Amino acid sequence: MTSIPLVVDLDGTLIHTDMLHETALKAARNAPLSMFSMPGWLAQGKAALKKQLAGRSHVDPALLPYNEELINWLQQEKAQGRRIVLCTASDQGIAESIARHLKLFDDVLASDGAMNMAGRNKARILADRYGVRQFDYVGNSSADLAVWQVSRKAVVVNASDGVLVQAQQLGNVQCAFPARSVGLEGVARMLRVHQWLKNLLLFIPLLAAHEWFNVEAMEQLLVAFFSFNLCASSVYIANDLLDLDSDRMHPRKRNRPFASGLVPVWYGVAVAPLLLVVSAVLAAWVGWAFLAWLAVYFALTCAYSWTLKRLILVDCLTLALLYTLRIVAGAAAIQMGLSFWLLAFSVFLFLSLAFVKRYAEIELQVLSGKEKLHGRGYLTTDAPLIQTMGITAGYSSVLVLALYLNSDAVSKLYASVEIVWVAVPVMIFWVSWMWMQAHRGNMHDDPLVFAMKDRTSLAAGLVFAGVLAAGTTGVSWAW
């Protein structure tokens, strides 16, 4: 046992995030007009800014992404009778709530609204309190170098290679906990690249019009596709930043890059606007009609992220519209009209898939023993009704398809309408299959993304496409 206290930093060390950034996001989400006050608060000093933000943001310490490896080590040190101190530049109120939650610290030192407990300020206060070389310090950033200079031993946690080298040059590094690497996989998860598959809906109008070999239109759609991808990623990032608490309460979403702290939240704040600007430039190249629909999609998605996703039923209707807007935008990109049949079919089908998504989330909460879906307007007891409405919407889309196949428009596109009718039972099977998977708890992703990874769904899609191709070429029943 040693009488030397062990002082621990918070942001980026004990937790895989920064409370200044998180409280700023919460304040902006809860009271958007507060963003105009932030420069004035900052002019009074960083400590004053942190105090103002902490007072406007509820932080649940149980949801924060903790450095479990470090906590286990600290618990071992405490078990040996060592005094553990939390010393952070975050606001005192936040630091104390975290200390109460962890039940690990004997004392808490933090910013108090007047003095920012960081860098040289932290080094001076700790040296005055415990004495030079009379405490060990656990930190992670270049600001901690000043503290390590006056500490007995340095414990480096989650630091960059440059900071680690500088700390080692001080000659008192006891040990180092390696930093987590974001890597290409982390960037892809931040952008939600797998969700780009949904934007293939842009190509539906071209395929529905049987213009498969229109090279010029295909080139336009490829550029539109990448424009939509970047716009969607910017919105996904914004949604993840605004939904941190809900994601951290979810058994799978808590592993998302921002929720888990793998990617700092300020990365998202910087990257999202850049993606949006590049998306708009590409969209303008495609055409002003496409740019206008992209703007509608962006505005509706923002409304969904800020408010609509918390409104019962409205959230699912909005999701259905967002899916359908991709088809509308694809038609606008190649200046092609859309039929009533395609739009009606799309709205009902995507409404069913939106209900699938929400039903799967509710069922997951049921297994967790919770009564309400956090961040949404649903109770877990709503699951049977959501299931009924979703299945009804799915079968309604099949009915629209059947009515379309009985219309005069079909004979102009298909040589053998009788063959195309086989698409109806294929759709009935697929809608039923998707709901069966949701009921069994196998729907772990967005329904469209799930379908593009699911072998049975892919097989149904191939059969559906084969039926349409056979009906187009006029293959006889006699074969």
Secondary structure as UniProt FT lines:
FT   STRAND          6..8
FT   TURN            12..14
FT   HELIX           19..30
FT   HELIX           32..36
FT   HELIX           38..43
FT   HELIX           46..55
FT   HELIX           61..63
FT   HELIX           68..79
FT   TURN            80..81
FT   STRAND          84..91
FT   HELIX           92..102
FT   STRAND          107..111
FT   HELIX           119..130
FT   TURN            132..133
FT   STRAND          136..139
FT   HELIX           142..144
FT   HELIX           145..150
FT   STRAND          154..157
FT   HELIX           161..169
FT   TURN            170..171
FT   STRAND          173..177
FT   HELIX           183..191
FT   HELIX           193..203
FT   HELIX           204..208
FT   TURN            209..210
FT   TURN            212..213
FT   HELIX           215..242
FT   HELIX           244..249
FT   TURN            251..252
FT   HELIX           253..255
FT   HELIX           257..260
FT   HELIX           265..286
FT   HELIX           288..306
FT   HELIX           308..310
FT   TURN            312..313
FT   HELIX           314..333
FT   TURN            334..335
FT   HELIX           340..367
FT   TURN            368..369
FT   TURN            374..375
FT   HELIX           380..382
FT   HELIX           383..405
FT   HELIX           408..413
FT   HELIX           417..420
FT   TURN            421..422
FT   HELIX           423..439
FT   TURN            440..441
FT   HELIX           447..453
FT   HELIX           455..473
FT   TURN            477..478
//
